[in-house]
Amino acid sequence: MTIVPWHKNVQRKGTLTYLVKGMGGQWAPAVDKAVAEFNRQMSQHGLKLTLSKVEKGMGPHIVLETEPGSGLHGSAPSETKRINGVLYLDTVTVRVPATPRIDEKDPKSREVGPAVRVCLLVHELIHAVGLDNDEHSPDDVFAAKSVVVPKGHYLPSRKQATEDVVQPPDGSAPMPPIRIGARTVANLKKAWTGGETT
């Protein structure tokens, strides 16, 4: 396990603040939807954690930005600090590819739809709470090796996708709707409050 938590002073406030840096185009509405979905999921699973826009003049906990690329995976590099010998998160930069495409190797391939962008962002926001790649799960939005099933293609269930969807590697139901499974919830609770699921 490589969970690095936020300091208790941050956790007590129950909020991580974020700043959106140059995410226009198709990413702009996806950010709002991803933040709303993240907040809904945290509430649904009993975590006292919300994301809120940083107030002007304050430093955010999380910076959201795009980087050049057409891939289907983001990253969430973090800066840490030691307080009394314990390592805590200080800031996290969530980076997503500027033009995620159905076929990342084909520059003429169309960009993925909004549902895939929201899944990608929620996945990276879970990293921003303190979970590392070691905590990836096989069956939810925090899966490591999900694939995109384009609209019109067939899912493992033999149904046709009505929009671009994200298919977890264990063959469970595609997303949307986004889901966060028991394993990820347990790890989020460890990261955010040090508590276990009940």
C-alpha angles and dihedrals in degrees: 000000000000101000111155110189133207114253116273089248088063093042092051090061090056092218137098112198123218139197123204110217117195099326104147135146116039091351096065098072091037091060093055092047093046093050091048091048093047091051091047092050093048091051092045091053095046099253116142093220131116134170117229134175113266116252116248112274094019127107115247126229091218130033117199117203144146127241128197112279147090100228127122099234132077133197136224110201112184138205115218138194134199119235116183089343094306121117116232135174114259103176135349125204113206109204125188129180112268094225110023107190135197087240107028091195093056113072089196093055113111121255118258120263128258096266092060091048091052091050091049092051095045089051091054092044088057087055087051090061088063108275119132132201089276089070096054114131131211101226114044146040089295094062116131101216106034117149131213116243107202122227110276095025122112124259125216086263087063090243119127116247111244091198136009106290139184116240117202115224095245091065094247121145115307122244140278109089089063116225134187112206131217095265093053092044090053091051092046089053091050090050098043105035106003086242132127128232115267 
